[in-house]
Amino acid sequence: MPKVRSIIFLILIVGALWHFYGETFNQSGFQGVYEDMRSDVIEIKENPKVIQTVEFINNEIQLLLNKLKDNVDETKEPSQPTPDKPELDGPSKQSFSVHNIELGDDRSKVEQQAGQPKRTSLNEYGVNWVAYHENYHNFFMTAYNDDNEVIGLYTNQDLLTSTQGITFNSTRDSVLSMLNEPLKSIRKGFVNYQIENNQEYNTFHIDNNYVTVFFDKHENLTVTAIQIISEELEQQKEAYFAEANEELKAGFEYQLFDLTNAARVNHNLSVLSWDESVRITARDHSKDMADNNYFGHTNLEGQSPFDRMTEDNITYRMAGENLAAGQPSSIFAHEGLMNSIGHRENKLHSDFEALAVGVAFNEESQPYYTENYLTK
């Protein structure tokens, strides 16, 4: 029975073709029929009404797909409620505390308060940053020594208390008025490493620790983050840039990813997912800049970020790229990008869904950072 239907269908097609092209076949044979059919197809394709109809159908299909997507999104389970902020007490032994943690505290105290870490990754001091958060709410990182004592702290969320009353509402002027003169350099061996004074951060020597307070140029120079490093840990870092290795590369990449999500949560934005597919694209561009001593979104072959993603078979509906170089860590790179309006817009773009970071080092161990943002 299926064979009979196929034969009937074939007869109908031949009959239709003979109706339109039978006379041409009698006059010019198969070649004439081919040319007539080809001419008709081109005429149909170039007909304005046909083009308008096709575009209308495409637009209607896209609208339908968007509507279906919106309906699916509406049926998703509501997002988890925002975790409560911890009740913050003033520091008892140091000038600063983060999430009620101070340098010298034991790891057991940290994890009693904050739970188990979400990520452990190597930093520029040769130890790990250990990240704690609840889907990036109440985000902070600690570094531990061999005795599991806290020797480093960082947060870019409102988890700070201090004996001087400095909070995330404090301005740069008020911080400078309450603390000693900020450092102009840090000496390591026989070398003095200069500290920039560009209003984005200041470093102070307090309680035998190096305290770096970061300021948000787009929020009236209020405190936006703090890093506290013990003197012992700072001095074991022999140079401005840490010695490059594969573990540090991955550490910088994941730290920059986490810092971005913590900043997005601060601005009531969704958390980005990690997109491994574009990590290679980001790493390759960082390596290209590091190897060839240039800095820019367009590479030496004239390719844009979008060209590079397309070449690597990365599909997306929208995309963006941030670059940084010269900063000794992902913390300094992130805070610098947040103070640059175009880069800040990418970090805080409400429509982006995913991010991957790629890092590479030049011969002097200077890191180059590439962030690629995507919506698929």
Secondary structure as GFF3:
##gff-version 3
##sequence-region A 1 376
A	DSSP	alpha_helix	2	46	.	.	.	ID=ss1
A	DSSP	alpha_helix	48	75	.	.	.	ID=ss2
A	DSSP	beta_strand	96	98	.	.	.	ID=ss3
A	DSSP	alpha_helix	107	114	.	.	.	ID=ss4
A	DSSP	beta_strand	119	122	.	.	.	ID=ss5
A	DSSP	beta_strand	128	134	.	.	.	ID=ss6
A	DSSP	beta_strand	137	144	.	.	.	ID=ss7
A	DSSP	beta_strand	150	155	.	.	.	ID=ss8
A	DSSP	beta_strand	160	162	.	.	.	ID=ss9
A	DSSP	alpha_helix	172	178	.	.	.	ID=ss10
A	DSSP	beta_strand	185	188	.	.	.	ID=ss11
A	DSSP	beta_strand	191	194	.	.	.	ID=ss12
A	DSSP	beta_strand	201	206	.	.	.	ID=ss13
A	DSSP	beta_strand	209	216	.	.	.	ID=ss14
A	DSSP	beta_strand	222	230	.	.	.	ID=ss15
A	DSSP	alpha_helix	231	236	.	.	.	ID=ss16
A	DSSP	alpha_helix	246	266	.	.	.	ID=ss17
A	DSSP	beta_strand	273	274	.	.	.	ID=ss18
A	DSSP	three_ten_helix	276	278	.	.	.	ID=ss19
A	DSSP	alpha_helix	279	292	.	.	.	ID=ss20
A	DSSP	alpha_helix	305	311	.	.	.	ID=ss21
A	DSSP	beta_strand	318	325	.	.	.	ID=ss22
A	DSSP	alpha_helix	330	338	.	.	.	ID=ss23
A	DSSP	alpha_helix	341	347	.	.	.	ID=ss24
A	DSSP	beta_strand	354	361	.	.	.	ID=ss25
A	DSSP	beta_strand	367	375	.	.	.	ID=ss26
###
